[in-house]
Amino acid sequence: MTNKLDITLNELSMIENALHYRLRRLTMRKNTVKKKSSVEKIELEVRDISLLLGKIHNQKEFHRPKGMTYISG
C-alpha cells in the first residue's frame, strides 16, 4: 500500500505557512501562560509541529538549474 497525498505545491506551501503561523502563536502564548500544565501542552504541540515541518522539508525535492552556474541565496 502506497501512502500518497494528492496536493499541489501551492497547497503544500499553504499548509507549511499555517504550521509556521501556529508555531509563532504558540511561542508567544507560552510566554504569557501561568499554569505549568498549559505550558507543557504548548511545548508538546510545538514539538509535534516542528517534527511535522521537518518531515515535510525532508521529503521536498530541490532542483538546481542545469547548464548554469548555481549561486545560492
ABEGO torsion letter per residue (X at the ends): XBBBBBBBAAAAAAAAAAAAAAAAAAAAAAAABABAAAAAAAAAAAAAAAAAAAAAAAABBBBBBBGBBBBBX
